[in-house]
Amino acid sequence: MRRSTSSESKSEKNAHTELRTHGGNDFDVYGDEGSAQIKYRTMVWWKAAALMLAETVSLGILSIPSVFATLGMPAGIILVLGLGAIATATGYVIGLFKIRYPQVHNMADAGEILAGRIGREVLGAAQVIFMIFVCGSHVLTGLIAFDTITAGASCSILWAGVSAILCLLLTLPRTLNGISYMSVVSFVSILGAVLITMIGVSVIGHKGSVQTTVDLTFASAFLAVTDIIFAYAGHVAFFTFIAEMKEPQDFAKSLYLLQIADTTLYLIVGIVIYAYAGPTTTSPALGNTGPTLRRIAYGIALPTILIAGVINGHVCAKLVFIRIFRRNGVHSKHMTSHSWTGWLTWIAICVAIWTLAFIIAEVIPFFNDLLGVISSVFASWFTYGISGIFWFHLTPREERWTTWRQKIKTVFWSGIILMGAFIMVAGLYASINSIVEGYRTGGFPGPFTCMNKGL
């Protein structure tokens, strides 16, 4: 009995001890930083947690009240808790995979370990596309914020450009440690904005009854579910965060703080705003108050809207940057020095990312459906499905059915892979159906229009 228990945890113990076994910096993506001008591995665990909170909560929390209005209060609460718990488990496995393979910096590196060069190219391209679309959603939300604050005083294309330029400038620091201080401001910003919104809706009073059950089509119901999935979609950046931590083994602390904080915030904000706004609940959530408080809330939320986009843009740029300057496990001096080549390359990558984000924000000028498409195609795998694949890779075949606990884990992680595939197919169907219906009814403005998109 003792032998089987030991065998059951062998693979996880190996993952935790692998870094100590190999010991040296040769296995780390940044190598020996002793003489480096730019040192990347400088973050303590709470700074990583702050980055994760800023990246995940900023846009995710803005769609939660409308999800509760669409699905009903009980279903909304159950989905936030259930998907949050699963996201915690999948995030933990990402941490184990990174510790087992210290050279992994992004999903492309993980893909190479799983499936060679093809896996590297597929997952690398998927991560870049996903994060550029996320940056686009931040530009779009910034546009909405500026239009709301100014009551549409200027062309919305101008505000999209202002949002993209501000994000570009804030993305330029080369290390995540330099951005981690911004993330604290971002978290305080979103807390202040949603607090003002909750106070505002409570002052206005109840606008309708809270629904416990709602009669919905599959497409509309699952589109709301994809908003919750997007609210937990920070996993795509976890490898990069861990790579810049002083102690990668402390990642679990950052993860638990993130999941406890974001799940709690989603429940409080979703329940309170929906309880008062009722069936009239809108998305983004800051639009549920009166005109004056709405402008104040968006003004306070501007830092989190921009900084969270900056974090995603930085991680995306870092993937491309390291791909250029790291070959066969050996990095160029430009990666860790203040050389002209290094800085000009970094700036060019950042400019390209935010230019594409600006174009996406103008070509796809809608909020919930954009989140639905992103969540369905990418977050379904990065947040859920791929962690099941990681678990099977980390767990030798002979260990998977040794004890009843291992059997349960094997069945669970098999289900996670299937869950990722189902979310992708069903969510994509729901999102496309909603977009087609929106254009059919004339519910969306055309691309590159000066139309006021404020709330």
C-alpha positions in Angstrom: 0.0 0.0 0.0 2.8 2.4 0.9 4.5 1.5 -2.4 1.5 2.4 -4.5 1.0 5.7 -2.7 4.6 6.6 -3.4 4.2 5.6 -7.0 1.1 7.7 -7.3 2.9 11.0 -6.5 6.2 10.1 -8.2 5.7 12.2 -11.3 4.6 15.3 -9.4 7.6 15.0 -7.0 9.8 14.7 -10.1 8.3 17.9 -11.5 8.9 19.8 -8.2 12.5 18.6 -7.9 13.6 18.8 -11.5 14.9 22.3 -11.2 17.1 21.4 -8.3 18.2 18.2 -10.0 19.5 20.1 -13.1 20.5 23.0 -10.9 22.3 25.3 -13.4 21.2 28.2 -15.5 21.8 26.2 -18.7 18.3 24.9 -18.5 16.7 28.3 -18.0 15.5 30.4 -20.9 17.6 33.5 -19.8 20.7 31.5 -18.8 23.3 33.0 -16.4 22.3 36.6 -15.7 25.3 37.4 -13.5 26.9 39.7 -16.0 23.7 40.7 -17.9 22.7 44.3 -18.3 19.0 43.4 -18.3 18.1 40.9 -15.6 14.7 39.2 -16.1 14.4 36.8 -13.2 13.7 39.5 -10.6 10.0 39.0 -9.6 8.9 37.8 -6.2 5.7 35.8 -6.0 3.4 38.7 -4.9 4.5 40.8 -7.9 3.7 37.8 -10.2 0.3 37.6 -8.5 -0.3 41.3 -9.1 0.5 40.9 -12.8 -1.8 37.9 -13.0 -4.7 39.8 -11.3 -4.2 42.8 -13.5 -4.1 40.7 -16.6 -7.1 38.5 -15.8 -9.6 40.7 -13.8 -9.7 43.9 -15.8 -11.9 42.9 -18.8 -13.2 39.7 -17.3 -15.1 41.3 -14.5 -16.8 43.8 -16.8 -18.9 41.1 -18.5 -19.8 39.0 -15.4 -23.0 40.9 -14.4 -24.5 40.6 -17.9 -23.7 36.8 -17.7 -25.8 36.6 -14.5 -28.6 38.5 -16.3 -28.5 36.1 -19.2 -28.1 32.8 -17.4 -29.9 33.6 -14.1 -28.3 34.0 -10.7 -28.0 30.3 -9.7 -26.4 29.2 -12.9 -24.1 32.2 -13.0 -22.8 31.5 -9.5 -22.3 27.8 -10.1 -20.4 28.5 -13.4 -18.1 31.1 -11.8 -17.3 28.8 -8.9 -17.0 25.6 -11.1 -14.9 27.1 -13.9 -12.8 29.0 -11.4 -12.0 25.8 -9.5 -11.0 24.0 -12.7 -8.9 27.0 -13.8 -7.0 26.7 -10.5 -6.2 23.0 -11.2 -5.2 23.7 -14.8 -3.0 26.6 -13.8 -1.3 24.4 -11.2 -0.4 21.9 -13.9 1.1 24.6 -16.0 3.3 25.5 -13.0 4.4 21.8 -12.7 5.2 21.7 -16.4 7.3 24.8 -16.2 9.3 23.5 -13.3 9.8 20.2 -15.0 11.1 22.0 -18.2 12.8 25.3 -17.0 13.7 26.2 -20.6 10.0 26.7 -21.4 9.2 30.4 -21.8 5.9 30.4 -23.7 3.3 28.1 -25.3 5.5 27.7 -28.3 8.3 26.1 -26.2 5.7 23.8 -24.6 4.4 22.8 -28.0 7.9 21.9 -29.1 8.2 19.5 -26.1 4.8 18.0 -26.8 5.0 17.7 -30.6 8.3 18.9 -31.9 8.6 21.7 -34.5 4.9 21.4 -35.6 3.8 21.8 -32.0 6.1 24.8 -31.6 4.7 26.6 -34.6 1.1 25.9 -34.0 1.0 26.9 -30.3 3.3 29.8 -30.9 1.1 31.2 -33.7 -2.0 30.6 -31.5 -0.6 32.4 -28.6 0.5 35.4 -30.7 -2.9 35.6 -32.4 -4.8 35.2 -29.1 -2.8 37.9 -27.3 -3.1 40.4 -30.2 -6.9 39.9 -30.2 -6.9 40.5 -26.4 -4.9 43.7 -26.9 -7.5 44.6 -29.5 -10.3 44.2 -27.0 -8.4 46.5 -24.6 -8.1 49.2 -27.3 -11.8 48.8 -27.9 -12.7 49.1 -24.2 -10.4 52.1 -24.0 -12.3 53.6 -26.9 -15.6 53.0 -25.2 -14.2 54.5 -22.0 -13.0 57.7 -23.7 -16.3 58.1 -25.6 -18.3 57.6 -22.4 -16.1 60.1 -20.4 -16.3 62.8 -23.2 -19.9 62.0 -24.3 -18.6 61.4 -27.8 -16.9 64.8 -28.1 -14.4 63.4 -30.6 -14.2 60.8 -33.3 -14.0 57.3 -31.8 -11.2 56.4 -34.2 -9.1 59.1 -32.4 -9.8 57.5 -29.0 -8.9 54.1 -30.3 -5.6 55.6 -31.5 -5.0 57.3 -28.2 -5.6 54.0 -26.3 -3.2 52.1 -28.6 -0.5 54.7 -28.3 -0.7 54.8 -24.5 -0.5 51.0 -24.4 2.4 51.0 -26.7 4.4 53.4 -24.6 3.7 51.5 -21.4 4.7 48.2 -23.0 8.3 49.4 -23.8 9.9 48.3 -20.4 11.8 45.1 -21.2 11.1 43.2 -18.0 7.8 42.2 -16.3 9.3 43.4 -13.0 9.1 46.9 -14.3 5.5 46.5 -15.2 4.5 44.7 -12.0 4.3 48.1 -10.2 1.8 49.3 -12.8 -0.3 46.2 -12.1 -0.9 47.3 -8.5 -2.3 50.5 -9.8 -4.4 48.5 -12.3 -5.9 46.4 -9.5 -6.7 49.4 -7.3 -8.3 51.0 -10.4 -10.7 48.2 -11.2 -11.6 47.9 -7.5 -12.5 51.6 -7.4 -14.4 51.5 -10.6 -16.6 48.5 -9.7 -17.1 49.9 -6.2 -18.5 53.1 -7.6 -20.7 51.1 -10.0 -22.1 49.0 -7.2 -22.8 52.1 -5.1 -24.4 53.7 -8.1 -26.8 50.9 -8.9 -27.8 50.6 -5.3 -28.6 54.3 -5.1 -30.8 54.0 -8.3 -32.6 51.0 -6.8 -33.9 47.8 -8.1 -34.8 47.9 -11.8 -36.4 44.5 -12.0 -36.6 41.1 -10.4 -33.7 38.6 -10.2 -34.3 35.5 -12.4 -33.4 32.1 -11.1 -34.2 30.3 -14.4 -34.1 31.8 -17.9 -35.5 30.4 -21.2 -32.6 30.6 -23.7 -31.4 29.2 -26.9 -28.2 27.1 -26.8 -26.3 29.8 -28.7 -27.2 32.7 -26.4 -26.6 30.7 -23.3 -23.2 29.4 -24.4 -22.1 32.8 -25.5 -22.6 34.0 -21.9 -20.5 31.0 -20.7 -17.6 32.0 -23.0 -17.6 35.4 -21.1 -16.9 33.5 -17.9 -14.2 31.4 -19.6 -12.6 34.6 -20.8 -12.6 35.9 -17.3 -10.3 33.1 -16.3 -8.2 33.3 -19.5 -4.9 34.5 -18.0 -3.2 31.1 -18.3 -1.7 31.8 -21.7 0.9 34.1 -20.0 1.7 31.9 -17.0 4.9 30.4 -18.5 6.3 33.9 -19.2 5.4 35.1 -15.6 7.1 32.0 -14.1 10.2 32.5 -16.3 10.8 35.9 -14.7 10.2 34.9 -11.1 13.2 34.6 -8.7 11.7 31.4 -7.3 9.6 29.5 -9.8 8.5 27.1 -7.0 6.5 30.0 -5.5 4.2 30.1 -8.5 1.5 28.2 -6.6 1.2 31.0 -4.1 0.6 33.5 -6.9 -1.9 31.2 -8.5 -3.9 30.6 -5.3 -4.0 34.4 -4.6 -5.2 35.1 -8.1 -7.9 32.5 -8.1 -9.3 33.4 -4.7 -9.3 37.1 -5.5 -10.8 36.9 -9.0 -13.5 34.4 -8.1 -14.5 36.4 -5.1 -14.6 39.6 -7.1 -16.6 38.0 -9.9 -19.2 36.8 -7.5 -19.6 40.0 -5.5 -19.7 42.2 -8.6 -22.0 39.9 -10.6 -24.5 39.4 -7.7 -24.7 43.0 -6.6 -24.9 44.7 -10.0 -27.4 42.1 -11.3 -29.5 42.2 -8.1 -30.1 45.9 -8.7 -29.9 46.3 -12.4 -32.0 43.2 -13.1 -32.8 42.4 -16.8 -31.5 45.8 -17.9 -27.9 44.8 -16.9 -25.5 45.9 -19.6 -22.0 44.9 -20.6 -19.4 46.3 -19.9 -20.6 46.5 -16.3 -19.6 50.1 -15.7 -22.5 51.2 -17.9 -25.2 50.2 -15.4 -25.1 53.5 -13.5 -26.4 57.0 -14.3 -24.4 59.2 -16.8 -22.3 61.1 -14.2 -21.3 58.1 -12.1 -20.7 56.1 -15.4 -18.2 58.7 -16.5 -16.5 58.7 -13.1 -16.3 54.9 -13.1 -14.8 54.8 -16.6 -12.3 57.5 -15.6 -11.1 55.5 -12.6 -11.1 52.3 -14.7 -8.9 53.8 -17.5 -5.6 52.6 -15.8 -6.7 49.0 -15.5 -8.1 49.0 -19.1 -4.8 50.2 -20.4 -2.3 48.4 -18.1 -4.0 45.0 -18.4 -3.6 45.4 -22.2 0.0 46.4 -21.6 0.7 43.1 -19.8 -0.8 41.0 -22.6 1.1 43.1 -25.2 4.4 42.7 -23.3 4.0 38.9 -23.1 3.2 38.7 -26.8 6.2 40.9 -27.7 8.5 38.9 -25.4 7.5 35.6 -27.2 8.5 37.1 -30.6 11.6 38.8 -29.2 12.9 35.6 -27.6 12.1 33.7 -30.8 14.3 36.1 -32.7 17.3 36.2 -30.3 17.3 32.6 -29.0 18.4 29.8 -31.3 18.8 26.2 -30.3 18.7 27.1 -26.6 21.4 29.8 -27.0 20.4 33.4 -26.6 22.0 36.4 -28.3 23.7 39.1 -26.3 21.0 41.5 -27.6 18.4 39.7 -25.4 20.1 40.8 -22.1 22.0 44.0 -23.1 21.0 47.6 -23.9 22.2 47.3 -27.5 20.7 49.3 -30.4 19.8 46.1 -32.1 18.0 44.7 -29.1 16.0 47.9 -28.3 15.1 48.7 -31.9 13.9 45.1 -32.4 11.8 45.3 -29.2 10.3 48.6 -30.1 9.4 47.4 -33.6 7.7 44.3 -32.2 5.6 46.4 -29.8 4.6 48.9 -32.5 3.5 46.0 -34.8 1.4 44.4 -32.0 -0.4 47.6 -31.1 -1.0 48.6 -34.7 -2.7 45.3 -35.3 -4.6 45.7 -32.1 -5.9 49.1 -33.2 -7.0 47.6 -36.6 -8.8 44.8 -34.8 -10.6 47.2 -32.5 -11.9 49.2 -35.4 -12.8 46.3 -37.7 -14.6 44.3 -35.0 -16.4 47.0 -33.0 -18.4 44.9 -30.5 -17.5 43.7 -27.0 -19.2 40.5 -25.9 -19.1 38.7 -29.2 -15.4 39.6 -29.6 -14.8 38.0 -26.2 -16.8 35.0 -27.3 -14.7 34.3 -30.4 -11.5 34.8 -28.5 -12.6 32.5 -25.6 -13.9 29.8 -27.9 -10.9 29.4 -30.2 -8.0 30.0 -27.8 -9.0 30.3 -24.1 -10.8 26.9 -24.4 -7.4 25.3 -24.8 -4.9 27.6 -23.1 -7.0 27.8 -19.9 -8.4 24.3 -19.9 -7.7 21.6 -22.6 -3.9 21.9 -23.0 -3.3 21.4 -19.2 -4.9 17.9 -19.6 -2.3 17.2 -22.3 0.4 18.6 -20.0 -0.7 16.2 -17.2 -0.6 13.2 -19.5 2.9 14.2 -20.7 4.1 14.6 -17.1 2.5 11.3 -15.9 4.2 8.1 -17.2 1.7 5.6 -18.7 2.5 3.0 -16.0 1.5 5.4 -13.2 -1.9 6.4 -14.6 -3.9 3.5 -13.4 -1.9 2.3 -10.3 -4.4 3.4 -7.6 -8.0 4.6 -7.4 -6.8 8.2 -6.9 -4.6 8.0 -10.0 -7.5 6.5 -11.9 -9.7 9.4 -10.9 -7.0 11.9 -12.0 -6.7 10.1 -15.3 -10.4 10.3 -15.9 -10.5 13.9 -14.7 -7.7 15.1 -17.0 -9.2 13.2 -19.9 -12.4 15.1 -19.3 -10.5 18.4 -19.2 -9.2 17.7 -22.8 -12.7 16.9 -24.0 -14.0 20.0 -22.2 -11.6 22.2 -24.1 -12.7 20.7 -27.4 -16.4 21.1 -26.6 -15.9 24.7 -25.5 -14.1 25.5 -28.7 -16.7 24.0 -31.0 -19.8 25.1 -29.1 -18.5 28.5 -28.2 -17.4 29.2 -31.8 -20.9 28.3 -33.1 -22.6 30.5 -30.5 -20.2 33.5 -31.2 -20.5 33.3 -35.0 -24.3 32.9 -34.7 -24.5 36.1 -32.5 -22.2 38.1 -34.9 -24.3 37.1 -38.0 -27.5 38.0 -36.2 -26.0 41.3 -35.1 -25.0 42.3 -38.6 -28.4 41.0 -40.0 -30.3 43.3 -37.7 -27.9 46.2 -38.1 -26.8 46.1 -34.5 -23.2 46.8 -35.2 -21.6 50.0 -36.7 -19.3 49.7 -39.7 -15.5 49.6 -39.5 -13.5 52.7 -38.9 -16.5 54.9 -38.1 -16.5 58.1 -35.9 -19.8 56.9 -34.3 -20.0 57.5 -30.6 -19.6 54.0 -28.9 -19.9 55.3 -25.4 -22.4 54.0 -22.9 
